[in-house]
Amino acid sequence: MANMESPRMLAMAKLTHEELLLRIAELESAPKRAANSLSYKVGEKGGISIYGTGRFPTTNYAETWVRITAFTTGLDMDTIKSTPLGQFILDHQHELSFKNGIKEWDIPASAERVGA
């Protein structure tokens, strides 16, 4: 149960009935995300955060996401480039941080090439 003394609860208590109805209408008219949709974002440290997998985003280096995609789908590198994740990486390469000094799309998909 929420603490009735919290600043948020105190602010809500000060709203009039009309203001509350207006706020409810605003929230109901806001665009809704599909429950199973995923979205990508470049984090402040250059990793790719994927939202929609759980309560919190999951963040990894681009090459880690590519390796996971290759492992789970069996797709080759050229095919991965045409996926939504691959397109996101291509569009945001200049913002991303890469492990092992790699700065281009040729992200190694095999564990041998990344030294793991």
C-alpha positions as CSV (number, residue, x, y, z in Angstrom):
1,M,0.0,0.0,0.0
2,A,1.3,3.5,-0.9
3,N,2.5,5.8,1.8
4,M,-0.1,8.6,2.1
5,E,2.6,11.0,3.2
6,S,4.6,10.7,0.0
7,P,5.0,13.9,-2.1
8,R,3.3,12.2,-5.0
9,M,0.2,11.2,-2.9
10,L,0.1,14.7,-1.4
11,A,0.2,16.3,-4.9
12,M,-2.6,14.0,-6.0
13,A,-4.7,14.8,-3.0
14,K,-4.5,18.5,-3.9
15,L,-6.0,18.0,-7.4
16,T,-9.7,18.8,-7.9
17,H,-12.1,16.2,-9.2
18,E,-12.1,17.9,-12.6
19,E,-8.3,17.9,-12.8
20,L,-8.3,14.2,-12.0
21,L,-10.8,13.4,-14.7
22,L,-8.8,15.4,-17.2
23,R,-5.6,13.5,-16.2
24,I,-7.4,10.2,-16.6
25,A,-8.6,11.2,-20.0
26,E,-5.1,12.2,-21.0
27,L,-3.7,8.9,-19.9
28,E,-6.4,6.9,-21.6
29,S,-5.8,8.8,-24.9
30,A,-2.0,8.3,-24.8
31,P,-0.7,5.9,-27.5
32,K,-0.3,2.5,-26.0
33,R,2.6,0.1,-26.7
34,A,1.8,-3.4,-27.6
35,A,2.4,-5.7,-24.7
36,N,4.9,-7.8,-26.7
37,S,6.7,-5.0,-28.6
38,L,10.4,-4.4,-28.2
39,S,12.2,-1.1,-28.7
40,Y,15.9,-0.3,-28.9
41,K,17.9,2.6,-27.5
42,V,21.6,3.5,-27.3
43,G,22.5,3.9,-23.7
44,E,24.8,6.6,-22.4
45,K,27.8,4.3,-22.4
46,G,27.2,3.2,-26.0
47,G,25.5,-0.1,-25.3
48,I,22.2,-1.2,-26.9
49,S,19.3,-1.3,-24.4
50,I,16.3,-3.4,-25.4
51,Y,13.1,-2.5,-23.7
52,G,10.0,-4.7,-23.5
53,T,11.7,-7.9,-22.3
54,G,10.8,-7.4,-18.7
55,R,10.5,-4.7,-16.0
56,F,14.0,-3.3,-16.8
57,P,15.8,-2.9,-20.1
58,T,18.6,-5.4,-21.0
59,T,21.8,-3.7,-22.2
60,N,24.8,-5.3,-24.0
61,Y,27.4,-4.3,-26.6
62,A,26.3,-4.5,-30.2
63,E,28.4,-7.5,-31.0
64,T,26.9,-9.4,-28.0
65,W,23.4,-8.8,-29.4
66,V,24.6,-10.0,-32.8
67,R,26.1,-13.1,-31.3
68,I,22.9,-13.9,-29.3
69,T,20.9,-13.4,-32.5
70,A,23.1,-15.6,-34.6
71,F,23.1,-18.3,-31.9
72,T,19.4,-18.4,-31.3
73,T,18.3,-18.0,-34.9
74,G,21.1,-19.6,-36.9
75,L,21.2,-16.6,-39.2
76,D,24.4,-15.5,-40.9
77,M,25.9,-12.0,-40.5
78,D,24.4,-10.7,-43.8
79,T,20.9,-11.9,-42.9
80,I,21.2,-10.4,-39.4
81,K,21.9,-7.0,-41.0
82,S,18.4,-7.1,-42.4
83,T,16.7,-7.7,-39.1
84,P,15.3,-4.8,-37.0
85,L,18.3,-5.2,-34.6
86,G,20.7,-5.2,-37.5
87,Q,19.1,-2.1,-39.0
88,F,19.3,-0.4,-35.6
89,I,23.0,-1.2,-35.3
90,L,23.7,0.1,-38.8
91,D,21.8,3.3,-38.2
92,H,23.5,4.0,-34.8
93,Q,27.1,2.7,-35.4
94,H,28.5,6.2,-34.7
95,E,26.9,6.2,-31.2
96,L,27.8,2.7,-30.1
97,S,30.7,1.4,-28.1
98,F,32.4,-1.7,-29.4
99,K,34.5,-4.3,-27.5
100,N,38.0,-5.1,-28.7
101,G,38.3,-1.9,-30.6
102,I,36.0,-3.0,-33.4
103,K,34.4,0.0,-35.1
104,E,32.6,-1.3,-38.1
105,W,29.8,-3.7,-38.8
106,D,32.1,-6.7,-39.2
107,I,31.2,-7.8,-35.7
108,P,32.5,-11.3,-35.1
109,A,29.8,-13.9,-34.6
110,S,32.1,-16.7,-33.5
111,A,33.5,-17.0,-30.0
112,E,37.0,-17.7,-31.4
113,R,37.2,-14.3,-33.0
114,V,36.3,-12.3,-29.9
115,G,38.7,-14.3,-27.7
116,A,36.1,-15.9,-25.5
